[in-house]
Each structure stands twice: as C-alpha cells, then as structure tokens.
Amino acid sequence: MTRRSLRLPLLSLILAAVITRGESTVYYVDAAMGDDANPGTSSAPWRTIQKAADTVEGGSVVHVRSGTYNQRVIVNRSGTANEPITFEAQGTVVMQGFTIYADYIRIIGFEITNSNTSVVDGNGIGILGRFNEIRNNYIHDLLAAEGIWLYGGPNRDASFTSGNVVTGNRIVRARIAGILVEGVNNLIEANDISHTVQNPAGAPVRMGTDADGIRFFGSGHVIRRNYIHNITIEDPGNTDPHIDAFQTWGPCSDVVIERNLILQMGTRDQGIIIEGVVQPVANITIRNNIFATNGTGYAPAMLAGDGGAVSNLRIVNNTMAAMKGPAEYAIWLFANVNGVIVKNNAIFDHGNSKVPYIRVDGGASGLDIGFNSISKSDGLAPAGGAYPNDLWMVDAQFVNLAGQDFRLKPVSPLINAGSFLSMVSDDFDGLARPVGAMHDIGAFEFR
C-alpha cells in the first residue's frame, strides 16, 4: 500500500471525528417534550437545564427552548478559553436563576425570577469563577438578594472571581442592589437597572438593606455605559432607603466608572458614594457620566471619604444636573480624602447662597479643583465662589435641558473651555477628545 493510500483513510477518520464532535457539542432542553433520559438532541431533548449542566463539556452549546423551568441551575463544569460552555435561551425561557462555580460559562437570554429566601439561591445569577459571560438576561422580582452577584470571598477582593463580563442585562426589582460586583478585573457594561427594592413584601430579614443600583468592591473593574433609573421611595418595599446609583465602602481600588447614565428620579437619591470603611479605597476614576436627579435639597451626585480614607480620586468630565430646581452641593469631599481631581464637570442647579457647589470638609488634602462650569436656573450664585478657571454662572447651552439631552449647542461656552486631561480620551458617546488641546466641559465633546 502506498503512503498516499495510507493517508486517505487517516484523513477520513479525522474528518469523521471533527464532524461527530461538532454535532455532539450542541444540545437541546425542552420542558414540554424533553426527558433527561434522552441524549439531548434536537429530536430527543433533555427536560431540565440541570441535566445539561451536569453533562456538558467544554465547547458545548445548550439551546433551551421556550417554557417555564421551575429550577435553579448549579453549574460546576468549566469550559476553556477556546471552548466555553454556552447556555442560551430560545424564545422566552423563565427559570429561577444560575449559580456558577466554574470558569468560561456563557448565560444568554434567560428570564430569571424567584422567591427563594436564601441569599445564595435568591439572587438572579451568582458567580464564583473566572471569565464567565452573563449577557442579555431579564432578571426581575427577587425576594431575597441582588440581581447579579459576583462573589469575591469574605474580603470581597479574591481573584477566584475575575475576568467576568456582565453586559446587556435588564434588572428590575432586585433586592438591595441590581448588581453586586466583587473580585478582580470584571467588566460591568450596558446593563439597565431600575426599581431596586429594600424589603419586598415577605422578604427574609437581612441587615443593612437598601435600594441601590450597583455596589462595587475588589479591584480592577470597569463599570461602563449602564443605565440606572427609577429607583424611588415610592416603590413598594422602600420604607427608608438611602438610594445610591453606585456605592462602595471598601476594599476598592483601581476602578473606572465611565459613560453611565443615572436618571434615578427619586427624592432621596444620590449618584456615587465612596466610603473608606474597609481599606484600601484608592485609585478610582469617575469620568464622562451623566447624573440627573429630581431631588431637591440634599441630592449630591458624589460623596467621598465618609468612614475612612479615600485617596487618588478623579472626578472628571461629568455632567451633574438637578432637574427640579436648585439642590445643594453636587460633590461632597469629607475630611478623609487625599488626592482628588475635580475638573471639566458641567454642573447645573447645584449650590445656593448658603451652600457651595462643592462641599469640602476641613482636613481634605491634595485637591485639584477647577475648569468646571456652574449654571443656575434662578441666577443665584452658590456660596464660596468659583475655583480657578471655572465658567461661573453661565448658560451651558445644552441641546435640550428639559429633555435631558446634555450635548452642547454650537454656541455653548463649554466648548474648548476645559483642561486637557490625558485620562479622558473620549466622551460619553465614545467619541475621541482632542489630544494635547483643550477639552470641552461636561460628558460630551461637541461635534
């Protein structure tokens, strides 16, 4: 037999193996017509998602057909970087959620709701693992816990939960927070969070309950392009919440919060609170965000330094607007902050004749404040006056203030009036800002 003839049957075997493997990596689950004794094929699907989770290997794709699955799925089997394991809903798939103790798992397109009373089983999706992707799920009406929880261990900063991507999810009426992110180097992007509830009717007792958008701990996270809105004291179960779009009390370091839209529309709401209770709390960048509130009186966009040290904080190129008439300060820096840059922020209707637009407590140090714009609907300047290079008491000329379009008109005095900041390379829309030249003030660079 020639070497050519030996090669042909070997090639046929390789092709057959590839084809068999390709077919075997696609599985089906069908609550109506499935059976867990089946092989999980399209014509003979499994009945439960848990059967799939207990069976699949790296590279598998599990298609879950429309239906209601009264189960919470525990995932212990990991994929790999080249061969992740995918669970994907086909149509409307209602189930109780996932707990992931694995790496390289993808959860796509499920509707998740439950009335479980334990915290571990009461969230929508819980993750203890690396490089998982949670995408385009609808999570709502949870009795016990947060919508999505990335667990970082007892100190919240363990690397065994890292490199995860949480994107495109809609989270409504979760308890305490829409997303709780811990661990290291996770990406939280383009999620829609609303109506978080402090204590839903029938909820189990939890200490320190609240109604927040995103809580963040650990290090290296990027929290980007999320829409946080309509978390209010009017929501049933919100008896006395301290509503925050974002909150941490540490440990927390090397985190970027950028290009988020916060329209909470509550009466006791605030944007970002950064407390220093558990150290370290350092190296946090807040840039290109929009904070609009219906709150009057106390309704700050940002607070930092309560409870302990907060260092190296950058608050740059944000737009902060009080939409229902003048509110108090936009930013409050407590005595414990050290090393804070506050520049290029467009601030509307914050501060009054007794209250500055930035409150700085005695003891705060290493401050670099200036190049912000201050505009007031009542024409009354905030107490304390301007910082260097501020645009003081100007009309910002937003495209449509009432419609919450904070882009700049061609005649806006904010154009080319900000400081060049290398840490701000783009704007809210992701468009590049000029290099080596004056930036526009606020979240938008004029085009």
Summary of the structure (lengths in Angstrom):
residues: 447
radius of gyration: 25.0
end to end distance: 72.3
largest distance: 98.3
contacts: 1689
relative contact order: 0.06
helix: 7%
strand: 39%
